[in-house]
Amino acid sequence: MDVPPVKLAELLRHPDDLDKIAALKAEFTRKKAAVDSQLRSGLRDQLETTQSGMNGLADGQKTVQQIKEEMMKIDKICSGSQNMITDFATINLVSQAHRNFGAVEAMRRNLEIFSDRLNGVLEMLRQDDADAENMPNLLAIHYELTQLRNIRDDAIEQIQRGDDPSLQSTLEDYFERLDSAVKWFDEHITLIAQSLINLVVDDNNSLVVRFALVIEAEEKSDQRVLALQEALKDHKEIATRFQSITDGAKTVRGYKDKFLNAIKQVGESQFAESREQFLGDPKELEKSLKWYFNDLNTVRLGMVQLMPKKWKIFKTWATMYHDLMHAFLVRLIDDPQTSSSHTLEIVSWPEKYYRKMNKLGFKQDELTPHVIDNRETELVRDFRSLIIRFLDEWIDRIFVQERKDFAARNAEGGNLEVDEYGYFRTKNLVDLWRMLREQLDVAANSKRADVVEGVVDAMFQRLRTRQQGWQKMLEDEAARYETGKVVELDGFQPLQDWLVATANDQIACIDDSEDGSRLGYLSDFQKKFTDMVTPQYMERAESEVMAIRDGYVDLSTWCITKFAQLVFTIDFKTVMPDFFTAKWYTSTAMARMVATFEEYVSDYKQVLHHSLLDIFIEIFAEELLIRYLSSVRNKGAKFRRSDKFQDKIFDDLSTAFGYFSNLPNPGVGISIKETWRVTEPFLQLLTVEKEQVPAVFEAFKRGYWDLQISWVEAVLRSRDDFDRSMLNAVKARAAQMDVVRGPETVMSKVK
């Protein structure tokens, strides 16, 4: 039944699939029955298992109760047996007296020789001090100290049972020298524990084994003491009966814990050294932790066979070291002294760490917690965010300066720069791209493709935002002149210079030479990050680069278009309303407009990028055509049959075509004149008989699919013979037509 679920949307993709519903219903019913059967079987098995477990618990409770009852019977029999033996009380009393006498005699002997035995221990300790590398008396010292400590514990316990507590202080004074000997011995144990790695490396296996024997003996003693304490706590009445026959240690001495703590302290001291080395040079992280893996490898190869198997010393050691490594790295991450360089090294460390630990025999899931708490993504994001924050600060600072420069464009001599080709340029574009390359280098230092990719994505987004910001800044300023808010036209000519400089900047970003010897800023930027990212990301990045490249082209074109629109708004403000009115017949407006534009071309052709000059002319020619055709909406515009308006239109067109024909680039002139051929159907709409207007409109519409009916209506209304039937006939013809849409034509802009 373990099959992936099938969605109905996948089974019923086509109308014909509806015929399958009956078969599908039968199949799903069969599968449901099988699943129900399987569920019932599983439920039955689970109930049987649960019932079996409950029966087992009930049997266990019965067994415990039976044991309790049997223990009570034994206790009753023991109590009753005392009455079965003649003179049992006398025998018991004599037996207790004999045992007490023996215990007192043994205690007396132990106290008499205690000082001599302690002196022997001190002498052996001095000898081991002199031969610290071998400590030949380690086991003998441990045995003697264990016996002496047991004697002391027994004596203190006996005194505490007595009725005279004043004698306890006397005994404690007597045993005072033992504490110093124990402390001395503990120092030896600690020294060995802290030197185990070096001892194994130096093949001093004998001392390691003897050390392990001492710790193992103490571990067993502690386990016995803990078991007795548990018995005394849980079964006080029974345990007190056997208290008098217990011997050995009375308290937990914790040598196993001291041993493990010594390992931890050694690791902590080495991590402290590693920390200082790492903070001094982030690239030293792996080198500063070389001891870590050397220690574990030494334990694996040389210490495992010297220690009790039950200790699992290699796993125990590795677990403690891993905890220390985790604490070490997490503290570094949260330490304000660490820089982004340190953080990046730490982010790259887990992969190396787990690879090395795997060679030692530990899989990643066996080492918990994760060495940096799975914070790689967070740290990478933080580092990436840090770079992006600096990036934003730089871009904001640059744009603030650009706004200041733009606001101060009326400064004497202007505040634009001229590049090596003599083109107008703004001042901060070079700084912007240099800053982007520098931040890209910072990201590349991480040696992580995800960091670089995130930063490049942010740069793409900022470049697009910058394009939008520039356009809005220029558009807002141009709007002030278009709406007449600037009466004296203060700053208008510098605004035109800035439009040209901005257009030049956009071209500089994408101006690659044909032979590839010189790259524009964008292509150079792409070339720089290509080797830093993954091939999968590069596929997406190429589309991003193309989008930004198109954005530069669009912004450059927009600047030139806005320049041309401002010329009409400001320079031709008083001329355009006269077209197709009575004043038009006696004016030379078209000639003056063409002459004005020719002056603009002459003034800016040296400072405008050469690739934009022809575009500038084409945009102006198109804007002139749009404004000319839109003039049918001028107040007072009227074409009367009695007037020679056809001759006047021919005169305007001849003037414009005369300029277009003499352009330096003949191809541009031909393209412009082809666009201006739209004036032919325009003239036909004005001149043909009423009955022919629908046919002229249809031909016009088929040639220019985006011709707007509202403009056609304005043209027809400008005829002196206009009537409603003419417009209705055009609209009726438009409703009958099925026009094929194509590329946008100039008529889409004629309102």
N, C-alpha and C positions, 0 to 999 in steps of 0.2 A: 504493500500500500504506500510505500515511501516514494511517491512520484510527485513532481511539481504540480501545483494547482493550475488548471486551465481556465482562463478567463473566457466568459461568454462572448466578449467583444472580439476575441480571436477566432472563435468558432463560427460566429454569425457575421461575417464581414460583408456578404453580398446578399441581395434579396433572395436569390435562389437557395441560400442556405437555410431559409425558413422551413424548407421541406424536410430538413434533417431533425426538426424539433422532436418529433415522435421517437426517433431512434436515440437521440441524445437523452431524452427523458427516461427511456428504458435503461440505457447504460448507466445513467446517474442513479437510478433507483437500485439497480444491481450493486453498484459500488457502495451506496448508502447501507444496503442490507449487510454487505461484507464488513463495513466499518462498524455497524451496530453489533454484529456478532463478535468481532474482535474486542470491542469495548466491554461487552458482557463477559467474555472469557477473562479479560484482564481484571475486571472488577471482582469476579469470582476468586481468581488467584489472590488478589490483594486481601479480600475478606478472609480467605483461608490462612494467609500469612499472619494477618492481624490476630485472628483467633488463636493460632499456634503460639504467638508471642504472649498473648494474655494468659494462656494455659501455662506457659513456662514461668511467667511471673508468679502465678498462683502456686505452682509447685515449689518455686524458690521460697516463697513466704512460709509454706508448710515445713520445708526443710529447716529454715532458720528457727522456727518455733520448736521443732523437734530437738535441735541442738541445744536450745535454751533449756528445754525441759530436762534433757540428759545431763547438762551441767549442774542443774539444780539437784538432780538425783545424786550425782557424784559428790557434790558438796555435803549433801545430807548423809551419804554413806560415810564420808570422811569424819564428819562430826560424830556420827553414831559409833564409828570404830573406836573412838577414844574410850567409850564406855565398855567396849568388849574386852579391852586389855586390862588385866589386873594391875593396879598401881601405875596406870598410865600417867597420871599427873606427876608422880614422883620421878618416873623415867624421863618425862618431858622436861621437867625442871632441871634434872642433872644434865640432860643433853644440852639445854640452852646454856647452862653454866659452863659446860665444857667448850662449847663453841665460842662463847664470849671470852673465855680464858685464852683460847687459841688466837682469837682475833687481837686481843690485847697484847699477847706475847709477840705476834707478828708486827703489830704497830710499834711496839717498843724497839724491836730489832731494827725496823726501818728508820725510826727516828734516830737511833744511835749511829747508823752508818750513813744517814742522809747527807751530812756535811761532807764526808769523805767522797761519796759518790758525786756530789755536786762539784767538788774540787776537780775530780777527774774529768767531768764534762767541760768545765772551764778550760782545763789544760788542752783538751782535744779541740775546743773552739779556737784557742790561740794557735794551735798547730795548723788548723784549716785556714786561719787568717794568713799565716805565713805561706801557705800553698793554695791560694785562692783558685787557681786554675784547675785543681784536681779535687780538693777537699776530701781527702781519703777517709776521714772519720765521720762522714755525713750520716751514714746509717747507724753507727755506734752512738753518736750523739743523740740522734732521734730516739733510739731505743731507750737510752738512759733517761733522757728528758721525759719521755712518755711515762716511764716507771715512776720517776720522781714527782711528776705532776699528778699521777694517780694517787701516790702516797699522800700528797698534800690535800687532794680533793677528798680522800677518805677521811683524813684526820679532821678536816674542817667540817665534813658532814657529821662525824661522830660528836664533835663539840656542839654543833647546832642542835643535836638531839638531846644533849644533856641539859641539866638544870642550872648550870653556872656559865652564863655567856661571857663572863670576864676573862675566861681562859682563851677565848677565840682570838683576842688581840695579841696574846702571847704567842700563839701558834703562827699567826700572820707575820709577826716580827721574825720568827724563826725561819719562815719560808721566804722571806723577802729577797734573799739572794737568788732564789730560783727565778723570779720574774726577770731579773737582768740577764740571766742565762738564756731564758726563753726569748727575750727580745733580741739578744745577740744571734741566736739560732735563726730567728725569723728574718734577720737581716741577711744571713747567708742564703736562706731560701729565696728571698726576694731577688738577691743578686743573681742567683742561678736562673730564676724565672725570666729575668730581664736579659739574660745572656744566652738563652737557649739557642737562638739562631746562630750566634757565633760559635757556640760549643759544637753544634752539628757540623757547621762549615769546617771547624778545626778537627773534626773526627774525634771529639772528646765524648764518645758515646757512653763510656762508663759513668761519668758524672750525670749525664742525662737520665740514664736508666735508674741510678740510685735516687735521683731527685723524684722520678716518677713513682718509685716504690714508696718513698716517704709520703707523697701526696695521696697515693692510692690508699695507704694505711690510714691516713687521717680521714680520707673520705669515708672509708668503712666505719671508722669510729664515730664520725658525725652521724652517719645513717643509723647506727645503733642507738646513739643518744636521742636522736629525734624519734625513733620508734618507741623507746622507753618513755619519752615525754608524752607521746600520743597515748600510750597505754595508761600512764598515770592520769592523764586528763580524761580519758573516756571510760576507764574502768578502775576507779580509785580504790574501791573496796577489795577487789581481787589483787591489784598490783601491789598494794601495801604489804601483802603477805609475803611477797617475794623480794621486797626492797632490801632486806638484810643480806641476801645472797648475791646481789649485783655488785660487780667490781668494774674497774676501768674508768674511762673518762666520764665525768658527770655533766659537762657542758660542751656545746658545739664550738670547735676551734676554728673552723672555716679556712683551712689551708687550701682547699680546692678553689674557693672564691678568691683567695689572695693570689693564687697562681694565675687565674684568669684576669684579675685586675692588673697584675703585672704586665701581662701581654698587652692589655688595653693601654696602659700608661706608656709602654714603649712605642706603640703605634701612634698615640697622641703626640708624643714628643717628636717623632719623625714627621708627622703631618704638619706640626708647627714649623719645622724647618722647610718643608716643601712649600708651605704657604708664603714664607718670606721670599723664597726663591721665585715663586710664581708671580707674586706681586711686583717683584723687581723686573721680571721679564716674562710677559704672557706666553711667549713661545717656549718657555722652559717647563710647561706643565707636565708633559710626558716624561721628560728627563728627570724632573724633580720627584716623580712617583715611581721611578724605576725600582727603588728598594721594595716597594709594595709587592710586586710580582716576584722579585727575587726571594723575599721572605717566604711567601706562600709556596714557591717551588722547592725551597729548602725543606719546609715542613713536609711536603708531599714525598720528596725523594729520600730524606734522611731521618725524619722524626717519627713518622707513622709507626715504623716497626719497633721503635724504642718506647712507645707509650702503650698503655692498656687499650685494647681494641674498643672496649665499651665507651671510651672517651670520644671516639671518632674525632681525633685531635685535628685532622686536616680540615674537616667540615666546620668544626668549632672555631678554629683559628680563622678560616675564611669568612665565616659569618660575622665574627667580631670585627675583622678588618673591613668587611663590606659596610657594616654599620658606621665605622669610623670614616670610610670614604664618603658615604652618603652625607654624614654630618659636615665633613670638611667642605664638600662641594656646595651644599645648600647654604652654609655660612658665607662662603665666598660670593655666591649669587646675591645674597642679601646684604653683603658688606658694602657700605658706601665708598670704601677705598678702591673697590674694583672698577675698572673702566669698561667700556664697550669691547675693547680688545680682549680683556680677560673673559668677559662673558662669552664671546665667540669661541674662544678656546674651550671653555667649559661645555658649550653646546656641542662641539665636535668630539668631546671626550667620550661620552657613553658608548658610541659605536666601537671605538678602539678598546675601551675598557671591557666590554662584554666579549669582544673577540679574543682578548688575552685571557679572560677568565674561562672562556670555552676551551681554550687550549689546556688549561689546568684541570678541566673536567667538570666545570660548573656551567649549566645552561642558564640563560637569562631569567627564566621563570623560577629558578631555584634561589635566586638572589633577591630578596625583598627587604626593604622597599626598593623601588627603582632608584638608581644611583643619584638622579637629580629630580625625582618625583615626577617624571614625564613632563618636565617643563621646557623641553626643547622648543616646542611650537610657540610657547609664550615668550621665551627668551629671543627667539628669532624675530617674532613680531615686535618685541620691544626694541631690538636693535634696528630693525627695519624702520620702525616708527621714529627712532632717534634720527636716522639719516633723513627721513622724509621731513621731520620737524626742522632740521637745519636747512633742508631744501626749500621748504615753505618760507622760512625766515629770509633766506637769500632772495627768493623770487619776490616776496612782498617788499623787501627793502629796495630791490631794483625797480619794481613797478612804482613805488612811492616816489623814487627819484625821477622816474620817467614822467610821472604826472606833474612833478614840480617843473621839470624842464619844459613840458608841454605848456603849462600855465605861463611860464616865463619866456615863451617863444618870441615875444616882441623885443627881447633884449637886443641891444645894438650889435649889429653884425650877425644876428641869429645865433641859435644855440644848437644847430645841427652840425654834423661832421661831413667831410667829403672823403670818400675812400680813394684807393689808388687809381680807380678808373674815372674819378671826378663825379661819381654819383652821390647824391644826398643820402646820408645814413644817420640813424639815431645813435646815441652814444653808448648805450648799454647792451646792445645785442652780443657783442664779443664777450663781455663779462658774463652774460647769462650762459652761453655755451661753455665757457671755460669752467664756470661753477658746476654745470651739469657733469662735465667730464671728471672733475675732482670728486664729486659725490659718488660717481660711478666707480672710481678707484677705491674709495672707502668701502663701498659695498663689495667690491671684488676682493678686498683684503680678507673678507670673511671666509673665502674659499667655499662658499655655499651658493649653489645656483638659485635656491629659493629666495635668498636674501637679495641677490642681484635682480632676479625677475620681479620681485615685489617693488624694488626701488625703480626699475625701468617702467613698470606699470604706472607708478606714481608720477614719473616724469612725463609719460605720455599724457596723462590726465592734466598735469599742470601746463603742458604746452598747449593743449586744446583750450584750457581755461584762459591762458594768456592771449591766445588769438581772439577769443570772445571779449576779453577785457579791453584789448586794444580797439577792437571794432566799436564797442560801446562807448569808450572814451571819445573816439573821433566822431561817432555818430551824435552823441549828446552835444558836442561842441558845434558840429555842423548844423544841428537843429536850431541852435540859437540864431544863426544867420538866416536859416530858411524861414523861421517864424518872425523875423524882423526884430528880435530882442536886442540885437546889437545895431544901434542906429548909425553910428559913425564908421561901421565896418572895421573897427579896431581889431587887429590880429587876423584879418581875413587872408591876406596874402601869405603870412607865415603859416596859417592853417593849411593852405594849399601846398606849401613846401613840406609840411609834416605828412600830408597825405602821400606826396611823392616819395619822401624818405621812408615811410612805413611800407609802401609798395615795394621799394627797393630792398628793404630788409627781408621781406617774405621771399623774394627771388633769391637773395643771398643764401637763405636757409636751404634752398633746393637746387642751387646753381652748380650742377656737376658738368665738368667739361666733357666733350664727346669722346675724347681719347682716354678719359679716366685719370688724367694726370692731376686734376684738381677736383676735390669733392666739396659739395656744399656742407653746411653745418650739420644738417640732418643725416646725410649719407655718412659723414665722418662719425657721427654719434652711433649710427647703426653698426658701422664696421667695428667700432670699439667694443660694443657689448655683445656682438655675435658669438665670440668665443667664450663668453662668461656664462651663457645660458644653455639650457638643454635644447636639443633639436625640436622637441615637441613644442616648447615655448616659442621657438624661433618662427615656427609656422604662423602662430597667432601674431607675433610681433611684426611680421612683415605686413600683415593687413593693417595693423595699427600705424605703422610708418606710412603706408600708402594713404591712410585716412588723414594723417597729419599733413602729409605732402599736399593732398588735395585742399586741405584747409588753408595752407599757405597760398596756394594758387587762388582760392576763392577770396581770401582777404586782400591779396594784391589787386585782384580784379575789382573788388568792392571799393578799394581806395581810389582807383582810377575812375570808376563809375561815379563815386561821390564827388570827385573833383569836377567831372563833367556836369553833374547835376547842379553843383554850386555855381558853375559858370552861368548856367541858364537862370538860376534863381537870382543871382546878384547882377551879373553883367547884362543879361538879356531881360531883366525884370520888366523894363518899360517897353520892350519891343514885342515880346510874344503876345500880349493881349490885343495887338493891332492886326494880327494876321487874320485874313479873310473878312475883315471889316472894311469900311469905306476908306480908312487911312491906308490900308494895305496897297491899294492900287497906285498910290503916288509915292510910296516909300521904297527905300532900297535896303530894307531890313535884312534880307538874306545875305546880301553882299557884305554888309557891315558885320554880321554874325560870323561869316566865314573868315573875314579879315581878322576879327578878334581872335578866333580860334587859331588862325595861322600864326598870330603873334605868340599865343600860349605855347604852341608847338616849338616855335623858334626859341622861346625863353627856356623851355624845360628839356629840350632834346639832349642837351649836354649833361644834365644832372639826373635824368631819368634813365633807368636801366634800359639798354638797347632793346632787350626783348619785350619791353613794355611800350615802346614808342608806337609801334604799329597797333597794339591793342588800344592805346590811348586814342589814336585817330579813329579806329573802328567804333569804340564806345561813344566817342563824341558824335560821329556820323549817325549812329543808331539813335542816340538821345535826341539829336536834331530832328531825325525822321519822326520819332515818337511824338515830340512836342509839336512838330509841324502838323501831323495828322490829327493830333488831339485838339488843335486850335479850332476845329469846327465847333467846339463848345464855347468859344469866346463869345462874350456878350456883344451882340450886334453882328455876328458872323452870318453872312447871307450871300448866296450865289444867285445873281439875277441873270436871266438870259440876255438882257439888254447890255450887261457889262461884259467886258472882254476878260472874264476871270480865267478862261483857259490859257490865254496868252500870258497872263500874270503868273499862273502856276508853272507854265513852261519856262518862263524867265527865272523863277526861283530855282527850278530843277537844273536849268542850264548853269546857273551860278554855282550851285553845289557840285554838279558833275564836273564843271571846269576845274575846281580845286581837287576833286578826287582823281581826275585823270592825270594830274601833274605830281602826284605823290612819288617820293623816291622809290617806293616798292610798288611796282605796277600790279602785283598780285593783290595787294590790299585794296587798291582802287577798284579793281574788277570785282572783288568780293563785296565792297560797299555799294557799288552801282547795282549789283545783283539784288542786294537787300532793298535798295531804293525802288526797284521795279514794282513794288507794291503800290506805288503812286498811280500806276496805270489803271488797275481796277478801281482805285479811289476816284480817279477822274471820270471813269465810266459811270460810276454811281451818280455823279453830279450832272452828267451830260446826256445820258441816254433818255429815250422817251419813257414815259411812265410804264407802258406795257412791258418794256424790256428790263425794267429794274429787277424783278425776281430772277430772271435768267442771269443777269450780271452778278446778282448776289450769290446765286448757286455756284457759278464759276469761281467767284471770289472765295467762297467758303470751302470749296474743294481744294483750292490751292493753298489756303491758309485755314486749317481745320479749327484753330483756336480764335478765329475772328469773332468778336463779341457783338451780339445783336444790339446792345445798347449803343455802341459807337455807330453802327450802321444807321440806327434810328436818328442819332444826332446829325449824321451826314444828310440823310433824307430830309430832315426838318430844316436844314440850311438851304435847301433848294427853294426857289421862289414859287415853284408850282406844286409844293408838297400838299398832299391831302391824306386823309386817314386810310383811304383804300390802298394807297401805295404801301404804307407800312404793314397793313393787314396782309397784303399779298406776299410781302417778304416773310412775314412770320409764318404764313401758311406754307410757303415753300420750305422754310427751315424745318417745320414739323415733318415734312415728307422726306427729308434728306436723311441718308444713313452715311455719315461722314466717318472715314477711317482716321483714327488718331495717329499722330506721328510725332516727330521731334518738335519741340516748342519753336514757334516762329515769332517774328517781331510783333505781329498783331496781338499776341497775348498781353503785351505791355501797353497797347493803345487802348485807353479806357473811353 
